[in-house]
Amino acid sequence: MALILPSALAYQQMSSLLLAVRDTPFPEETVSAEIANALPEVARVQLEVIEKDREVDELVRQSVGVLERWYVVVEGFNACVAEWDGRLREVEIHVSRREKGLRDAETY
């Protein structure tokens, strides 16, 4: 009983909806004929949509490949720049030590 009482409104709503469906009149024959005549066009459009979906899937696959290759290029470039930066830092340290050594030699 505790489960039925809270659902009573839902039963009433469902009954009302079912009665509304039953009372819905059939469309006129001309409308039904137009719908039937349009079915081949609907099927053609559905096939076009399926084909477009395939094209989009292929473009997505190609885009992923391009992005992967771009990532490899960028990562390679970043590694190259990091290596150059490290080498430059080593040279700067060496030069600053040499300059300090020359300054120290001049002061003594």
Sequence and secondary structure as in RCSB ss.txt:
>XXXX:A:sequence
MALILPSALAYQQMSSLLLAVRDTPFPEETVSAEIANALPEVARVQLEVIEKDREVDELVRQSVGVLERWYVVVE
GFNACVAEWDGRLREVEIHVSRREKGLRDAETY
>XXXX:A:secstr
 TTHHHHHHHHHHHHHHHHHHHH     HHHHHHHHHHHHHHHHHHHHHHHHHHHHHHHHHHHHHHHHHHHHHHH
HHHHHHHHHHHHHHHHHHHHHHHHHHHHHHHH 
